[in-house]
Amino acid sequence: MGHVKIDIAKSDRSYAVKYALNDAAGVRSLLRDRHRISSARFRGDTAASDILIDLHSAINSACLTDAQMEVVAWVSGRDLTQKQAATVMKITQQAVAKMYDAAVEKIAEVYRRWDYGDVEVEYDAANLIPLLNEQESAEFLRIHKGIEIEGEYTEECA
């Protein structure tokens, strides 16, 4: 008699994130997580590749100013804080925030025109958690597993 091997613990090791790309908050989350999504491509996730190709197309179609493009590159591409990007660009943090918000809204408008809707990405927690810093690990566990961690980190206020 045959048997079937079922991974009953998979749900404990992975989680899915849904990005609503028809609004600025969803686009902001996608930009924040794009490096994590990129790592999924190398594990054979073709949907992750499609999401990143579409994101690149949306950014190029958004008619961003040069300054907005630079802000998106520093903040989302190089993972700098807005304050660090402001220092590099020799402008104020408030100017960076304003340009980033405008860029995100323009990108969301492209997704609205495309009637894109929601996309979902599944992450393997076993591969992801070691890549996160202490604050990100605690936030991941709190949001996706309902586990509260007492940590010694402090959150920066923007």
Summary of the structure (lengths in Angstrom):
residues: 158
radius of gyration: 17.9
end to end distance: 61.6
largest distance: 70.7
contacts: 394
relative contact order: 0.17
helix: 62%
strand: 9%
